[in-house]
Amino acid sequence: MSPFPEYIENDQIWAVADAFRESPLLADCKIPPIDVLYVVDVILRYDVVPIPSMLADLRMDAAIVPGHKIIYMDQDSLTQWERKDSWIEKRLRFTVAHELGHQELHAGYMADVRFANAEEFKSWILAHRQNRRLEVQADEFAGRFLVPPDILRQEYDLYMRRLQFADPSIVTVQGMREYVAGKIAPRFGVNRQVIETRFDHEGIWPAA
């Protein structure tokens, strides 16, 4: 394993995320909200392994095992997803997309990682999570993958036309950016903060 992952510009990450979403494999499930569990389980044929207390022990819902088609998932979170718990669904959707980001962006960096047992895996996860470069890159992949910029722009334009028809100056009202992000977020099955980040990174409505 390389001692440190390379720096990847956002436009490179976007190209990887867009290509993954638009690949023939995902042709039937690329429209948001993207069913990431269907993607990893049925399309990519990962072994989905429920782990009791994973969230409590590692403070994460899911983790891809490098070099293997295995994804560990917190057992309670997986159960709540299946019960269509909206809050868990949004969180888990982003987490799994984040893990796919690691697989798509960092496969070479992590290719030689091996574990003798679950404890070694947990230790590796805890150390790996401290690498902010890896984590920021995987977050950027997840956001771009789950929130296609063309659809985001359409949703934004539609909602803003409604607001500005009533009051053209409404965009200057404090908190309006967060409000609009919250209204748009359900279209993509993500939290408001994900949409705010996309507003920033896509140049649609940068924070003041």
Rosetta blueprint (number, residue, H / E / L):
1 M L
2 S L
3 P L
4 F L
5 P L
6 E L
7 Y L
8 I L
9 E L
10 N H
11 D H
12 Q H
13 I H
14 W H
15 A H
16 V H
17 A H
18 D H
19 A H
20 F H
21 R H
22 E L
23 S L
24 P H
25 L H
26 L H
27 A L
28 D L
29 C L
30 K L
31 I L
32 P L
33 P L
34 I L
35 D L
36 V H
37 L H
38 Y H
39 V H
40 V H
41 D H
42 V H
43 I H
44 L L
45 R L
46 Y L
47 D E
48 V E
49 V E
50 P E
51 I E
52 P L
53 S L
54 M H
55 L H
56 A H
57 D H
58 L H
59 R L
60 M L
61 D L
62 A E
63 A E
64 I E
65 V L
66 P L
67 G L
68 H L
69 K L
70 I E
71 I E
72 Y E
73 M E
74 D E
75 Q H
76 D H
77 S H
78 L H
79 T H
80 Q H
81 W H
82 E H
83 R L
84 K L
85 D L
86 S H
87 W H
88 I H
89 E H
90 K H
91 R H
92 L H
93 R H
94 F H
95 T H
96 V H
97 A H
98 H H
99 E H
100 L H
101 G H
102 H H
103 Q H
104 E H
105 L H
106 H H
107 A H
108 G H
109 Y H
110 M H
111 A L
112 D L
113 V L
114 R L
115 F L
116 A L
117 N L
118 A H
119 E H
120 E H
121 F H
122 K H
123 S H
124 W H
125 I H
126 L H
127 A H
128 H H
129 R L
130 Q L
131 N L
132 R H
133 R H
134 L H
135 E H
136 V H
137 Q H
138 A H
139 D H
140 E H
141 F H
142 A H
143 G H
144 R H
145 F H
146 L H
147 V L
148 P L
149 P H
150 D H
151 I H
152 L H
153 R H
154 Q H
155 E H
156 Y H
157 D H
158 L H
159 Y H
160 M H
161 R H
162 R H
163 L H
164 Q H
165 F H
166 A H
167 D L
168 P L
169 S L
170 I H
171 V H
172 T H
173 V L
174 Q L
175 G L
176 M H
177 R H
178 E H
179 Y H
180 V H
181 A H
182 G H
183 K H
184 I H
185 A H
186 P H
187 R H
188 F H
189 G L
190 V L
191 N L
192 R H
193 Q H
194 V H
195 I H
196 E H
197 T H
198 R H
199 F H
200 D H
201 H H
202 E L
203 G L
204 I L
205 W L
206 P L
207 A L
208 A L
